[in-house]
Amino acid sequence: MAHYRSVGAVPHKRHTQHRDPEGNLYFEELMGEEGFSSDSSLLYHRNIPSAITEACEWQLPDQRRIPNRPLLPRHLVLPALFDEAAAADVDAVTGRRLVLANADVRISYVLAGRPSPFYRNAVGDECVFVQSGTARVETVFGALEVGAGDYLVLPRATTHRWLPTGGQPVRLYCIEANSHITPPKRYLSRFGQLLEHAPYCERDLRGPTEPLFGEGGDVAVYIKHRDATVAGGIAGTVHVSAHHPLDVVGWDGCLYPYAFNVADFEPITGRVHQPPPVHQVFEADNFVICNFVPRKVDYHPLSIPVPYYHSNVDSDEVMFYVAGDYEARKGSGIGPGSVSLHPGGHSHGPQPGAYERSIGAQEFDELAVMVDTFRPLELGEGAQAADDGRYAWSWSGGRG
């Protein structure tokens, strides 16, 4: 996100001496994308950030996946993956259950009640949507407070940890890229500013505002990283840092974590039904993220507000239903916490009766997050455990 910020103490010129009150040098770290050719930030540490004292393997949560075969649309009931009473023993990093994945993206879900270890995703950026609950996310850039409806975008290799707050577990829908997650290019000027037609702007983005200082050393940092020799192409390692990871006195640049609440997304509507790209919020390599928010709907006198039937020629469509009454899915059993998977090669659309019922509707009270991928998705163990087994027949009334 090419939007400059400066937090804490930084020197007047980059790559020059920066000292503490006793005259000791701070250690400058460049965190940058695409080999010094894209967005970056400079962070100033009290200690050498590279210093580790131990390393061991981290066995990631089950990453196995199977093809969606036979090819079927599916309804995944994600709340069934976690027991509320057991959430106190689950954290937002090691407790994630893989739902869907391909070579570009992994979608997982977690209900977490305890603090996570420090974590760094060295595979790609993460976009985490908070379905419910609140949390404090402490990062090497500073802290962010997040709650229901927030997206949190974490650049690749950002060291951070999740601390649930408010005495309740936090439900997280985690979208992990193998690339970078950015606003759509069509929303941006050639210099990176969000344009007037974009459905959100820089004022809507919340970044860290002050540094954090942790005490002590020998702190474990869980790292997810690329490894072509293992299934799924990712592996886990734990590094024990000689110093506390949160030791940055200041930073500046255009690369940092930020939060954005879905309530600040301004929907684009029209006289007739608008296609999903008008609902887009982020993009990455080979997938996009959209959100469907409460909004006025089509106002042509003969309009049909629910979506027309459509075939995903190039995409798999994943819809995560967050809240409200999703008009097109009435009668399918889908509710908050559900995911629908509509794979490329299968024509889909409103459930029987929804097409006619929507005529005359003035507005929709619905909230959903959609991921469209350009490579087919496979089913993780979470999808296999949460599949209702009936959704594919919901348009015909058959039993399969």
LOTIZA-925070 format. One record per atom (N, C-alpha, C): y negated, x negated, z. Coordinates in steps of 0.02 Angstrom, whole numbers, padded with zeros to 5 digits, always signed. Layout:
LOTIZA-925070
YXZ...
END
This chain:
LOTIZA-925070
+00059-00043+00000+00000+00000+00000-00061-00044+00000-00096-00049-00056-00152-00096-00063-00215-00067-00031-00216-00065+00036-00272-00038+00074-00283-00087+00132-00335-00126+00130-00344-00183+00176-00358-00159+00247-00325-00194+00294-00337-00183+00365-00339-00251+00400-00377-00253+00455-00379-00313+00498-00374-00290+00570-00327-00319+00607-00313-00299+00676-00310-00362+00719-00344-00361+00776-00341-00417+00822-00382-00476+00799-00363-00536+00822-00402-00597+00809-00374-00634+00749-00417-00643+00698-00398-00683+00640-00454-00733+00626-00439-00791+00597-00492-00840+00582-00536-00817+00524-00593-00849+00519-00641-00831+00466-00611-00843+00397-00574-00896+00388-00542-00912+00324-00466-00915+00332-00431-00890+00283-00358-00894+00286-00335-00966+00279-00276-00980+00307-00244-01046+00304-00287-01101+00336-00326-01081+00387-00366-01130+00425-00347-01126+00499-00371-01172+00538-00353-01176+00608-00375-01112+00646-00329-01088+00687-00342-01030+00730-00312-01048+00798-00354-01052+00850-00332-01079+00914-00342-01029+00970-00301-01035+01022-00310-00994+01082-00365-01023+01126-00384-00989+01180-00439-01014+01222-00426-01084+01251-00363-01105+01257-00347-01172+01283-00345-01224+01227-00356-01203+01166-00357-01250+01110-00292-01258+01074-00240-01219+01092-00176-01224+01058-00177-01185+00992-00147-01213+00941-00146-01180+00876-00100-01119+00877-00123-01064+00846-00079-01009+00830-00042-01027+00764+00015-00994+00753+00056-01008+00695+00049-00952+00644+00024-00969+00585+00010-00921+00533+00075-00907+00493+00088-00843+00481+00145-00822+00441+00121-00777+00385+00140-00792+00323+00126-00747+00268+00187-00702+00258+00176-00637+00262+00229-00589+00246+00208-00557+00180+00243-00573+00126+00221-00551+00060+00278-00530+00016+00262-00489-00032+00311-00461-00079+00309-00497-00146+00365-00497-00180+00371-00521-00249+00347-00593-00256+00369-00635-00209+00356-00707-00216+00283-00725-00224+00240-00704-00178+00169-00720-00177+00130-00684-00232+00161-00635-00265+00128-00603-00323+00110-00530-00311+00120-00505-00249+00104-00435-00235+00072-00431-00166+00074-00371-00136+00040-00361-00072+00067-00407-00018+00024-00425+00028+00044-00469+00082-00002-00459+00142+00019-00486+00198-00023-00491+00258-00012-00559+00290-00062-00582+00327-00057-00644+00365-00055-00626+00439-00003-00650+00474+00005-00637+00544-00002-00702+00583-00034-00699+00641-00046-00758+00682-00007-00752+00747+00044-00796+00755+00090-00794+00811+00071-00844+00864+00087-00827+00927+00079-00875+00982+00134-00927+00981+00191-00910+00951+00248-00955+00949+00274-00961+00878+00317-01010+00865+00345-01019+00798+00391-00960+00783+00376-00920+00731+00416-00859+00719+00486-00873+00693+00499-00934+00670+00564-00952+00641+00615-00974+00693+00594-00982+00756+00637-01012+00807+00690-00963+00831+00754-00979+00817+00810-00939+00842+00857-00985+00880+00893-00956+00928+00938-00996+00970+01011-00979+00959+01026-00920+00931+01095-00900+00918+01096-00854+00858+01156-00845+00829+01166-00797+00775+01238-00774+00776+01249-00710+00762+01317-00683+00757+01316-00624+00708+01375-00603+00687+01378-00546+00642+01366-00481+00680+01336-00433+00645+01327-00365+00670+01369-00319+00626+01416-00285+00655+01456-00237+00617+01415-00173+00608+01392-00163+00548+01350-00105+00535+01389-00040+00546+01353+00015+00561+01387+00080+00561+01423+00090+00495+01475+00130+00495+01519+00139+00437+01479+00149+00372+01486+00101+00326+01450+00103+00263+01495+00124+00204+01557+00142+00219+01602+00161+00164+01579+00226+00132+01590+00232+00068+01571+00293+00032+01621+00307-00023+01624+00370-00042+01670+00391-00094+01631+00428-00149+01656+00428-00210+01621+00465-00264+01620+00540-00250+01570+00573-00276+01566+00647-00273+01612+00674-00327+01678+00676-00310+01728+00694-00360+01781+00739-00328+01796+00796-00356+01766+00823-00417+01691+00836-00408+01653+00833-00463+01581+00841-00460+01564+00910-00432+01529+00911-00375+01512+00975-00343+01443+00972-00311+01406+01028-00314+01349+01035-00269+01375+01044-00198+01338+01018-00149+01364+01019-00081+01309+01038-00031+01330+01070+00023+01287+01086+00080+01312+01045+00139+01269+01001+00165+01286+00957+00221+01248+00980+00283+01283+00996+00336+01252+01021+00397+01242+00962+00444+01185+00928+00437+01176+00865+00473+01173+00872+00549+01145+00927+00578+01145+00931+00651+01215+00928+00681+01267+00946+00643+01335+00944+00668+01360+00873+00680+01324+00823+00654+01346+00754+00661+01335+00726+00731+01292+00758+00771+01275+00731+00836+01278+00785+00890+01303+00766+00948+01305+00810+01006+01242+00797+01048+01204+00850+01061+01142+00842+01099+01154+00807+01166+01209+00824+01199+01222+00795+01265+01235+00721+01262+01261+00697+01204+01278+00626+01198+01220+00585+01169+01164+00617+01151+01110+00581+01118+01079+00527+01162+01085+00534+01228+01056+00484+01273+01088+00416+01263+01147+00413+01233+01181+00349+01222+01176+00325+01150+01134+00357+01110+01127+00339+01039+01057+00312+01027+01051+00259+00988+00985+00233+00969+00973+00241+00895+00910+00234+00874+00889+00251+00806+00908+00199+00754+00937+00143+00775+00957+00090+00728+01033+00088+00722+01068+00075+00777+01140+00067+00773+01177+00134+00770+01141+00189+00785+01173+00255+00786+01169+00293+00721+01138+00266+00670+01131+00302+00606+01199+00315+00574+01205+00375+00545+01266+00392+00508+01248+00399+00435+01283+00363+00393+01268+00362+00321+01289+00428+00290+01242+00459+00254+01254+00524+00223+01267+00516+00148+01219+00487+00112+01224+00478+00040+01197+00410+00021+01224+00381-00034+01201+00314-00052+01219+00299-00124+01180+00254-00154+01198+00222-00217+01169+00152-00215+01164+00119-00272+01140+00050-00274+01066+00043-00259+01030+00099-00255+00957+00097-00246+00933+00124-00180+00973+00167-00148+00948+00202-00088+01006+00220-00043+00994+00221+00022+01042+00246+00071+01005+00296+00115+01036+00355+00123+01007+00408+00164+01052+00417+00225+01023+00413+00284+01062+00421+00345+01025+00467+00393+01059+00485+00447+01032+00534+00494+01051+00511+00564+01007+00523+00613+01023+00504+00682+00985+00549+00730+01017+00564+00786+00986+00596+00844+00989+00545+00899+00931+00517+00919+00929+00459+00962+00890+00474+01026+00920+00455+01083+00887+00466+01146+00871+00403+01185+00898+00345+01163+00885+00284+01201+00847+00234+01157+00814+00185+01187+00778+00135+01147+00825+00096+01102+00801+00079+01043+00841+00039+00997+00830-00035+01011+00876-00077+00987+00860-00149+00987+00806-00163+00936+00778-00224+00939+00734-00244+00885+00774-00248+00821+00742-00230+00766+00777-00220+00702+00732-00242+00645+00765-00270+00595+00729-00292+00534+00773-00275+00475+00748-00234+00429+00785-00219+00368+00761-00267+00314+00804-00315+00298+00788-00365+00247+00814-00346+00178+00839-00284+00172+00864-00260+00107+00807-00227+00068+00767-00185+00101+00713-00150+00067+00671-00112+00117+00620-00077+00092+00577-00036+00134+00615+00023+00161+00592+00050+00217+00618+00111+00245+00564+00164+00248+00583+00226+00234+00540+00284+00244+00579+00331+00290+00556+00337+00352+00591+00376+00403+00550+00439+00416+00582+00497+00407+00550+00561+00420+00572+00587+00488+00523+00605+00530+00538+00631+00597+00546+00707+00593+00607+00730+00601+00619+00802+00600+00596+00835+00664+00610+00804+00721+00589+00831+00786+00587+00775+00837+00553+00788+00892+00546+00738+00945+00488+00691+00932+00478+00645+00978+00424+00596+00972+00451+00527+00989+00417+00476+00965+00439+00408+00978+00379+00361+00972+00385+00306+01006+00339+00250+00998+00378+00196+00959+00349+00175+00904+00380+00124+00863+00340+00060+00871+00370+00011+00905+00335-00052+00917+00354-00101+00862+00304-00127+00827+00316-00172+00771+00278-00237+00782+00295-00286+00742+00261-00351+00746+00187-00343+00728+00168-00288+00696+00098-00274+00678+00062-00235+00732+00098-00206+00779+00070-00161+00829+00112-00098+00834+00091-00050+00874+00130+00010+00887+00104+00069+00847+00149+00116+00832+00133+00179+00801+00167+00234+00841+00130+00287+00858+00159+00346+00890+00175+00397+00836+00237+00420+00834+00258+00467+00782+00289+00528+00814+00284+00584+00777+00312+00647+00800+00333+00690+00741+00350+00752+00755+00378+00797+00704+00333+00800+00643+00363+00792+00585+00326+00796+00522+00299+00730+00497+00307+00677+00536+00281+00611+00515+00331+00575+00470+00304+00546+00417+00338+00493+00381+00316+00427+00412+00362+00381+00421+00345+00313+00440+00372+00267+00387+00328+00231+00353+00347+00184+00301+00345+00114+00330+00402+00080+00329+00409+00014+00358+00425-00036+00303+00380-00083+00288+00394-00132+00235+00456-00174+00252+00488-00197+00201+00547-00240+00208+00533-00297+00257+00580-00309+00302+00578-00365+00349+00527-00357+00405+00504-00295+00416+00459-00283+00474+00502-00278+00537+00491-00322+00584+00527-00320+00648+00498-00263+00690+00543-00219+00714+00519-00162+00752+00575-00134+00796+00556-00089+00841+00606-00052+00881+00580+00019+00894+00628+00065+00903+00614+00136+00914+00622+00152+00989+00571+00182+01018+00572+00202+01089+00559+00277+01093+00611+00320+01099+00599+00392+01105+00555+00406+01166+00511+00456+01160+00465+00473+01214+00470+00548+01228+00438+00570+01280+00435+00641+01296+00498+00669+01328+00546+00626+01345+00606+00649+01379+00656+00685+01335+00645+00686+01269+00691+00719+01224+00712+00671+01169+00773+00679+01141+00793+00636+01085+00751+00650+01023+00750+00603+00978+00713+00609+00916+00762+00614+00859+00751+00662+00813+00793+00671+00753+00759+00637+00694+00795+00592+00662+00766+00552+00608+00808+00557+00545+00774+00567+00489+00804+00568+00422+00781+00504+00389+00826+00457+00379+00809+00389+00360+00824+00376+00287+00774+00356+00250+00781+00340+00178+00769+00265+00171+00821+00228+00156+00818+00155+00151+00823+00135+00078+00772+00099+00054+00771+00078-00016+00800+00008-00023+00820-00009-00083+00836-00078-00101+00775-00110-00135+00717-00080-00127+00656-00101-00161+00598-00084-00115+00539-00076-00143+00480-00058-00104+00462+00015-00115+00436+00047-00063+00417+00118-00065+00341+00121-00065+00312+00154-00115+00240+00156-00124+00217+00226-00144+00152+00239-00139+00127+00300-00171+00140+00298-00246+00148+00356-00279+00158+00356-00351+00101+00322-00387+00118+00284-00439+00067+00247-00475+00013+00292-00504+00031+00354-00523-00019+00398-00553-00071+00421-00503-00058+00412-00438-00107+00430-00387-00157+00374-00375-00145+00314-00404-00184+00255-00386-00228+00232-00443-00287+00207-00424-00329+00173-00473-00297+00106-00491-00323+00073-00543-00294+00009-00562-00305-00044-00509-00348-00030-00459-00359-00076-00404-00324-00054-00340-00288+00003-00342-00247+00023-00286-00275+00077-00241-00334+00106-00258-00361+00160-00217-00329+00226-00236-00316+00268-00186-00291+00335-00200-00345+00377-00234-00328+00407-00289-00377+00442-00332-00390+00513-00308-00440+00545-00338-00462+00612-00317-00408+00665-00327-00364+00656-00376-00313+00707-00387-00251+00697-00343-00248+00642-00305-00191+00630-00262-00190+00681-00205-00131+00703-00183-00127+00755-00131-00137+00728-00061-00152+00663-00054-00172+00635+00011-00215+00574-00004-00248+00548+00048-00292+00490+00037-00286+00442+00096-00323+00387+00093-00318+00336+00145-00334+00362+00214-00378+00413+00219-00395+00440+00285-00334+00471+00320-00284+00490+00280-00225+00523+00309-00173+00473+00335-00183+00409+00321-00133+00358+00339-00151+00326+00406-00103+00320+00450-00113+00290+00516-00077+00223+00519-00114+00170+00532-00084+00104+00540-00091+00080+00611-00059+00025+00629-00067-00004+00696-00140-00023+00708-00163-00017+00770-00233-00030+00785-00245-00088+00832-00193-00112+00865-00201-00171+00909-00135-00207+00915-00138-00273+00928-00076-00311+00934-00037-00293+00998+00027-00310+00998+00070-00302+01057+00092-00370+01080+00099-00378+01146+00120-00442+01174+00180-00431+01220+00239-00452+01197+00299-00448+01238+00309-00512+01277+00344-00507+01332+00356-00564+01375+00429-00587+01369+00440-00652+01379+00507-00679+01382+00531-00703+01315+00593-00729+01316+00624-00754+01256+00697-00734+01252+00732-00765+01206+00803-00749+01194+00811-00674+01182+00776-00649+01133+00776-00577+01117+00817-00567+01054+00866-00520+01057+00908-00506+00999+00870-00464+00948+00875-00484+00884+00846-00447+00829+00903-00431+00780+00916-00368+00769+00969-00346+00723+00941-00344+00652+00976-00377+00606+00951-00384+00538+01001-00354+00489+00977-00311+00446+01017-00285+00390+00995-00324+00328+01043-00354+00293+01024-00399+00238+01072-00392+00180+01053-00419+00123+01093-00415+00062+01152-00463+00065+01210-00439+00042+01270-00481+00040+01316-00451-00013+01320-00484-00071+01358-00458-00128+01433-00460-00116+01456-00492-00063+01527-00499-00052+01557-00442-00012+01516-00396+00013+01542-00341+00054+01529-00275+00020+01567-00223+00041+01559-00157+00013+01489-00131+00024+01459-00104-00028+01392-00078-00023+01338-00130-00032+01357-00194-00031+01309-00248-00044+01264-00265+00014+01278-00239+00075+01236-00255+00132+01280-00275+00191+01252-00316+00235+01288-00340+00294+01239-00343+00352+01265-00358+00411+01224-00361+00471+01230-00428+00507+01175-00452+00534+01174-00513+00574+01128-00501+00634+01144-00530+00690+01099-00530+00748+01073-00602+00757+01007-00609+00756+00975-00672+00774+00947-00665+00845+00956-00715+00885+00924-00717+00951+00862-00759+00944+00804-00727+00951+00740-00760+00943+00723-00799+01006+00700-00861+00997+00682-00902+01054+00623-00874+01093+00581-00836+01058+00521-00807+01089+00520-00732+01075+00482-00696+01114+00478-00623+01103+00449-00610+01034+00480-00564+00995+00456-00551+00927+00384-00524+00925+00363-00491+00978+00296-00461+00978+00247-00511+01010+00227-00560+00971+00182-00612+00997+00123-00624+00950+00107-00575+00907+00054-00583+00857-00014-00566+00889-00061-00612+00884-00128-00600+00912-00174-00565+00863-00157-00567+00798-00198-00534+00748-00166-00540+00680-00185-00497+00635-00160-00498+00567-00210-00463+00521-00207-00480+00457-00246-00442+00408-00209-00443+00341-00225-00394+00300-00195-00390+00234-00182-00319+00213-00139-00311+00163-00125-00246+00132-00052-00226+00140-00014-00262+00180+00057-00247+00191+00068-00237+00265+00089-00176+00284+00098-00159+00355+00131-00091+00358+00160-00073+00415+00188-00006+00422+00133+00045+00431+00146+00106+00408+00098+00160+00419+00134+00226+00424+00101+00273+00456+00127+00341+00465+00083+00390+00426+00114+00443+00404+00079+00496+00366+00113+00562+00383+00075+00610+00407+00105+00674+00425+00106+00721+00366+00163+00755+00358+00172+00799+00301+00121+00856+00300+00093+00873+00359+00042+00926+00362-00022+00905+00327-00031+00840+00314-00091+00816+00280-00081+00811+00204-00023+00831+00180-00010+00833+00108-00039+00899+00081-00084+00894+00032-00117+00953+00004-00078+00976-00058-00045+01034-00054-00002+01055-00109-00041+01072-00172-00011+01058-00229-00040+01075-00294-00004+01137-00320-00041+01189-00334-00012+01252-00357-00040+01272-00425-00011+01324-00455-00034+01346-00520-00018+01419-00533-00038+01444-00590-00025+01514-00608+00048+01528-00619+00084+01477-00644+00156+01483-00652+00189+01426-00613+00255+01428-00607+00291+01382-00564+00279+01309-00584+00260+01269-00535+00247+01198-00547+00311+01157-00538+00321+01105-00578+00383+01065-00574+00380+01018-00513+00438+00993-00492+00440+00951-00432+00393+00891-00431+00377+00858-00488+00332+00800-00482+00265+00814-00449+00241+00877-00449+00177+00891-00416+00185+00886-00340+00246+00886-00315+00259+00881-00244+00276+00810-00222+00270+00761-00267+00291+00693-00252+00244+00661-00201+00275+00622-00154+00235+00588-00103+00244+00512-00108+00304+00487-00124+00317+00416-00131+00363+00403-00190+00366+00339-00210+00414+00318-00261+00442+00250-00244+00501+00235-00273+00533+00170-00266+00573+00157-00329+00607+00101-00333+00647+00088-00392+00704+00138-00398+00703+00177-00451+00756+00224-00469+00764+00283-00422+00712+00299-00382+00712+00362-00346+00641+00380-00325+00630+00444-00313+00565+00469-00290+00576+00512-00228+00523+00519-00189+00523+00562-00130+00469+00615-00140+00488+00678-00132+00441+00734-00137+00445+00775-00073+00394+00816-00061+00398+00864-00006+00371+00931-00027+00405+00983-00004+00386+01052-00017+00358+01081+00048+00293+01096+00048+00259+01115+00109+00237+01188+00104+00219+01220+00161+00192+01289+00157+00133+01292+00109+00133+01342+00065+00083+01343+00012+00078+01412-00019+00022+01425-00051+00016+01483-00094+00059+01471-00157+00086+01524-00185+00129+01514-00243+00099+01548-00304+00137+01545-00358+00113+01562-00425+00075+01629-00427+00019+01628-00463-00023+01688-00463-00033+01718-00532+00008+01699-00581+00010+01737-00643+00039+01806-00628+00012+01860-00659+00036+01927-00642+00110+01939-00655+00141+01898-00698+00213+01906-00713+00254+01846-00687+00226+01809-00642+00260+01748-00619+00322+01763-00578+00369+01715-00578+00428+01716-00535+00422+01654-00491+00403+01662-00427+00385+01604-00386+00441+01555-00371+00504+01578-00364+00556+01529-00349+00571+01488-00411+00602+01429-00402+00615+01387-00460+00661+01420-00511+00649+01405-00574+00695+01425-00627+00758+01383-00622+00812+01406-00651+00874+01368-00652+00864+01304-00694+00890+01249-00669+00879+01187-00705+00939+01141-00697+00948+01099-00747+01002+01051-00748+00973+00981-00739+01000+00945-00690+00976+00877-00677+01007+00830-00729+00973+00821-00784+01002+00780-00837+01006+00707-00816+00954+00682-00783+00952+00611-00765+00954+00598-00690+00959+00650-00649+00950+00640-00577+01002+00677-00536+01014+00650-00475+01043+00687-00421+00985+00709-00376+00988+00772-00353+00934+00799-00312+00960+00811-00241+00926+00783-00192+00944+00791-00122+00885+00825-00086+00898+00883-00057+00846+00920-00022+00864+00924+00052+00819+00899+00095+00827+00903+00167+00781+00958+00193+00810+01010+00221+00773+01069+00243+00751+01059+00315+00686+01058+00325+00657+01039+00390+00641+01101+00432+00606+01148+00401+00583+01206+00439+00564+01262+00391+00554+01322+00420+00531+01378+00380+00588+01417+00350+00571+01458+00300+00618+01504+00269+00620+01487+00195+00671+01449+00175+00672+01423+00106+00697+01478+00059+00649+01507+00022+00661+01569-00015+00719+01564-00065+00724+01508-00100+00774+01502-00153+00845+01495-00126+00852+01479-00061+00919+01465-00033+00943+01520+00015+00908+01577+00018+00930+01631+00061+01000+01654+00042+01042+01663+00092+01110+01686+00080+01160+01630+00070+01137+01566+00074+01182+01510+00063+01205+01478+00128+01176+01499+00184+01192+01467+00248+01149+01407+00263+01105+01389+00218+01062+01330+00228+01007+01347+00277+00994+01300+00324+00941+01309+00374+00913+01241+00394+00869+01239+00444+00840+01175+00465+00894+01124+00483+00887+01065+00455+00936+01012+00465+00988+01009+00411+00989+01058+00366+01037+01056+00310+01013+01009+00256+01061+00984+00218+01047+00947+00156+01086+00981+00100+01053+00993+00044+01089+01013-00016+01090+00954-00065+01148+00943-00096+01155+00893-00148+01170+00930-00213+01126+00922-00262+01136+00951-00328+01143+00893-00377+01204+00877-00397+01215+00817-00438+01198+00827-00511+01180+00772-00544+01170+00774-00616+01233+00799-00650+01224+00844-00699+01281+00872-00734+01298+00942-00712+01264+00967-00659+01276+01036-00636+01209+01072-00636+01206+01129-00672+01145+01170-00673+01140+01208-00607+01081+01206-00576+01074+01242-00512+01006+01277-00510+00998+01319-00460+00937+01357-00452+00944+01404-00394+00904+01458-00393+00903+01503-00335+00971+01537-00324+00983+01555-00261+01043+01592-00246+01038+01662-00275+01094+01697-00285+01092+01765-00312+01045+01810-00272+01003+01846-00308+00955+01891-00277+00887+01861-00264+00884+01794-00255+00820+01762-00238+00770+01765-00296+00795+01760-00357+00751+01762-00416+00709+01825-00416+00743+01883-00407+00708+01947-00409+00667+01957-00346+00693+01937-00287+00658+01948-00224+00592+01912-00221+00586+01857-00256+00524+01817-00250+00466+01847-00288+00479+01894-00334+00424+01922-00374+00375+01958-00327+00312+01940-00335+00260+01969-00293+00243+01930-00231+00283+01878-00215+00268+01837-00157+00201+01801-00166+00163+01797-00113+00098+01764-00115+00100+01692-00089+00147+01679-00044+00152+01612-00015+00223+01600+00009+00240+01536+00016+00305+01516+00043+00294+01477+00108+00331+01495+00159+00329+01459+00223+00391+01417+00227+00388+01357+00199+00447+01314+00196+00425+01241+00201+00469+01200+00228+00456+01129+00232+00521+01093+00216+00520+01051+00165+00580+01015+00144+00559+00948+00115+00604+00899+00122+00594+00832+00094+00648+00822+00041+00626+00804-00019+00673+00796-00075+00675+00723-00098+00735+00699-00111+00745+00634-00143+00781+00646-00209+00751+00624-00264+00783+00625-00329+00801+00555-00349+00865+00543-00364+00888+00477-00382+00907+00475-00456+00902+00417-00486+00918+00410-00557+00985+00376-00569+01023+00366-00514+01092+00347-00519+01132+00394-00474+01194+00409-00490+01232+00457-00451+01242+00434-00379+01241+00482-00334+01250+00468-00263+01323+00476-00243+01344+00433-00198+01410+00439-00168+01404+00466-00098+01460+00490-00071+01461+00523-00006+01479+00472+00048+01433+00465+00097+01448+00424+00155+01492+00463+00204+01511+00429+00259+01554+00463+00307+01518+00523+00339+01452+00520+00344+01415+00576+00372+01418+00637+00327+01414+00627+00262+01420+00683+00215+01490+00714+00218+01540+00671+00221+01608+00696+00224+01621+00737+00287+01589+00717+00342+01599+00753+00405+01558+00817+00408+01502+00821+00370+01456+00877+00377+01460+00928+00321+01502+00916+00271+01507+00961+00213+01536+01028+00234+01501+01083+00216+01526+01149+00236+01584+01174+00193+01596+01141+00136+01654+01158+00094+01648+01222+00055+01592+01257+00060+01586+01323+00028+01528+01329-00021+01480+01284-00015+01417+01293-00051+01426+01297-00127+01473+01259-00155+01481+01258-00228+01496+01325-00257+01524+01370-00217+01543+01437-00242+01492+01491-00225+01434+01470-00197+01386+01520-00171+01351+01560-00225+01351+01535-00288+01320+01573-00342+01368+01625-00372+01433+01612-00363+01482+01657-00395+01517+01702-00345+01517+01683-00282+01553+01720-00232+01626+01702-00229+01647+01652-00270+01716+01630-00269+01731+01586-00209+01793+01567-00200+01813+01528-00142+01833+01456-00160+01835+01439-00223+01854+01372-00243+01929+01362-00246
END
